[in-house]
Amino acid sequence: MPKSLLAPAALALALASGAQADDLDLSNMSDSERAAFGDAVRNYLLENPEVIMEAVQALEERQQAQQAQDDKTLVADNAEAIFEDGYSWVGGNPDGDITVVEFLDYRCGYCRRAHPEVLELIAGDGDIRYIVKEFPILGENSVLSSRFALAVRKVAGDEAYEAASEALMALNQDMEPPVMRRLAETLGLNADAVLETMDSDAITEQLAETRALAQKLQISGTPTFVMGDELVRGYVPLEAMQQIVEAERQEG
């Protein structure tokens, strides 16, 4: 039997037989006693396989609880960079009682799946401050998409950025210069100014700072959300997001 299962199996056998866990000293057993004990444990588990599943479930629950607590610590330790970095776009209700931060990549299928539900969450609640962190991790088209969105904001402001973000979420073409130029013109923007701004040092620095923050938060995929003080990794359906927001309000 693997050593990883021997100790919990021994404990289970001891409890089942009425013995005390402290009475077990596997290190002082002789080879024959250890072999006999191993056989007894094996037979017990074969007759009661649910014990293993219960032990595995309990271990997973403890690990999940510890991960959640570790994530809360990460959020607390990096709160200023998450919620008040001074450069990320802020939507929803700027004075909302709950802040939802999304690390997103426009080329991420799960980000695109989550996007309408995130918008519905914000519109339906009315009291959520929403922050977007541009976190392009899926290749050159992702990077160019984020650079384009950030350039639009610098050239034309927040409303133009929001419109560009919506367009990029739906765009299924490579970010070639003619495509970007046409997109900028469709949005009613100065295409030359947008394309020139994309490679600016300010945008490069912003992307680098967001990437550094993601590393501190141990974020490796998109979408990832910070909802209040909770870090939520991966796609979450609307109903679950609503439940998290409500739970955060009650805790606050």
ABEGO torsion letter per residue (X at the ends): XBAAAAAAAAAAAAAAAGBBAAABBAAABBAAAAAAAAAAAAAAAAABAAAAAAAAAAAAAAAAAAAAAAAAAAAAAAAAAAAAAGABBBBEBAABABBBBBBBBAABAAAAAAAAAAAAAAAAAGABBBBBBBBBAAEAAAAAAAAAAAAAAAAAEAAAAAAAAAAAAABABBBBAAAAAAAAAAAGBBAAAAAAAAABAAAAAAAAAAAAAAAAAGBABOBBBBBEABBBBEBBBAAAAAAAAAAAAAAX
